[in-house]
């Protein structure tokens, strides 16, 4: 009698760059008001997604971590992420965000380094769109409230010294993120 096959366990993953403490402190001071139907993203979840990997089999975590560390070691060193110049809404999506620039090359390197382990889906992959999510609208948010939150000036730059492979687990208060692998950029 053979044992039934083990169930496959997956983990929802992405590769992220996190703002440094001074930038997080400045972001926390942004006044986004108390608009009804607006769920703020907390400081522990502020990040720039370099590549969204989706649901990945747990047994791929080791090879994925190795691939991430190998690519990161080949990078010349820290990158610089620039946030701003102001808050904005994604068209047709209820996401208040800050544009993030300067990480396009790093995002492409992350993609190239992780593709052998996690290939693109059959539907392809969305191109890198650097941003840091500040809030999400739950349901309808009035045009006035949306307009008041768009265009709030904010400019910052921070060094990206490492990239993280992050697991995302849903919870009643939003997704909980935990770093699975941290890969330092540049030669050791």
Buried (B, 14 or more C-beta within 10 A) or exposed (E): EEEEEEEEEEBBBBBBBBBBEEBBEBBEEBEBEEBEEBEBBEEEBBBBBBBBBBEBEEEBBEEBBEBBBEBBEEBEEBBEBBBBEEBBBEEEEBBBBBBBBBBBEBBBBBBEBBEEBBEEEEEEBEEBEBBBBBBBBEEEBEEEBBEEBEEBEBEBBBBBBBBBBBBBEEEEEBEEBEEBBBBBBBEE
